[in-house]
Amino acid sequence: MRSLRSRIILLTVVVALLAVALTTWAIASRTQDAAVNQLEDQAQVENEITEALTRVALKVDEWEEAIEFVRELAGRFDVRIALTDERGRLIVDTMPGPELPPLVSIIDPLGPFAEFGEELPEEDLVFATIECLDDLDIPYEVDVFGRLFVDEGADPADVEECFDEAFEEIGEFETAGVAEPAWLFIETDTEPPIPWTQLIVVAAVVLVLAGGAAALVGGLVARPIGRLTEATRAIRGGDLGARVGVGAPEEVRELAESFNEMASALELEDERRKQLTSDIAHELRSPVTNIIGHLDAVRDGVIEASPEHLGVVSSEADRLHRLIEDLGQLAQAEEGQTRLDLEEVDVGALVRRVADAHAPVAVDRGVKLDCDCPEVMARIDGSRVEQIVGNLLNNALQAVEQTGNVSLSVSSDADSVIIRVADDGPGIPEDLLPVIFDRFRRSDQARTPGAGGRGLGLAIARALARAHGGDITAANSESGGAEFTVTLPR
């Protein structure tokens, strides 16, 4: 769990879980309370509407006479009210729609006398009805609020008779002025209110937690990056030995390690650059010194300007010229500016030509030269590849003693052509293997007569191989001797 990514994921998950838990708790608690309160309010509204319409039903002959009252009632409670008769015919709907609202109750003026448990709302009518019920020995109850409840087993005809007598006695209504039963439908707004306050509190808590997590992650990242910045500035200021500690989350540690590797590479390259400058100065100093020495001697009359002495000056000038040419060629190749004239070439035939050209040298040195070079076609710059193979073959011929062996071989696979130059000489010292292709790197195996022993031959050969998109590697074979392998794309 030391990975920065893992820590960020873990912190994010924890924050998300806390946020979800708090939000769920806030919404659930608030919504539950709101739903309970709303249900209670809804039940109370439905009861009040039912009681009001029951009272009206006792005072009208037809429900059509109470339509305006129903609309006023709907507006007062801000609900939708619909009434239908017992056959389903719509009497009134305060907000007409494709479907009726939920059924709430049945408004039946005679309902209080139909079954035990229903109440009669008019107090005067209750008192008048009680006298009749007592005369007929019909069981009933009156609660503390003065509401009358008739026993379910009572004869409906007797109850209706008492009801009629009560109407006639109080003189307020005519018995015929009672509306027919009606089905009551009510629709209320059941959407719970949004708990804005709790949501704001939850959001604030989440922001605080997220800010804390971000600060923690920022600290994990900022400190090592700050050290990287300081080291970068130090390198920019010339201190190529600057390094950073690698203790940090995994990703930042990898970045620090990569930075240190880059700094080491820069330091090594700087050392090589300084060494190269020194080597070039050394290589140029010898021929220039010889040329100046001979010219001064001729000018001072110490020696005569004979063809022999002028020949020495010319030879040193040629040496200087070849060195400059080699350096220019190497710089172009390493900078990717070498122009390649690519064409389909039989690499096997090309290597055989190079071997034939060096056969006299091999004979003079008593070296056996073998070439296992079948036909292999590849799109290459033939002259450049000849230069590569000739350089390696020169090195190999110099490395072996008399009666030694040098072998060349050509092979291929689906993507590449492979050229190997091997000898049975003493091989390459192990400490030189990693740097054998560096400029001015000399050993008995790296000298190239064609380059005048300047230590540039292998560097040029590798640069030309890489210009083709390939490379050269060097190794010591198990049987002894050095083996150079050139790999070129087909």
Order of alpha helices (4+ residues) and beta strands (2+ residues): alpha-alpha-beta-beta-beta-alpha-beta-beta-alpha-beta-alpha-alpha-alpha-beta-alpha-beta-beta-alpha-beta-beta-alpha-beta-beta
